[in-house]
């Protein structure tokens, strides 16, 4: 009976360690996807500005104009609608021009494995 108790205790300890490692690897993968999505969307915004000399009005415009296939899902919130955008400064030379977005960030309020907030990633 004692042997069975020792074996069960070892199995529980190993399962706990394995689950912790699994969760951290899933989080690392989500963080890598977030970094890639941010890089690709910011690059598309820059290309849009270089081509049209104005910023896109929203992320959907990047997709409709062909700069990205579709707005990616934020891996931290599991939604396409939670991206936080930063508005560009108004053009002093053309005050009637429409102000668009020049930066994109995650809408998550969670903290990364390195201690920073996902919403603050550059």
Secondary structure, 3 states (H helix, E strand, C coil): CHHHHHHHHHHHHHHHHHHHHHHHHHHHHHHHHHHHHHHHHHHHHHHHHHHHCCCCCCHHHHHHCCCCCCCCCECCCCECCCCEEEECCCCCCCCCCCCCEEEEECCCCCECCCCCEHHHCC
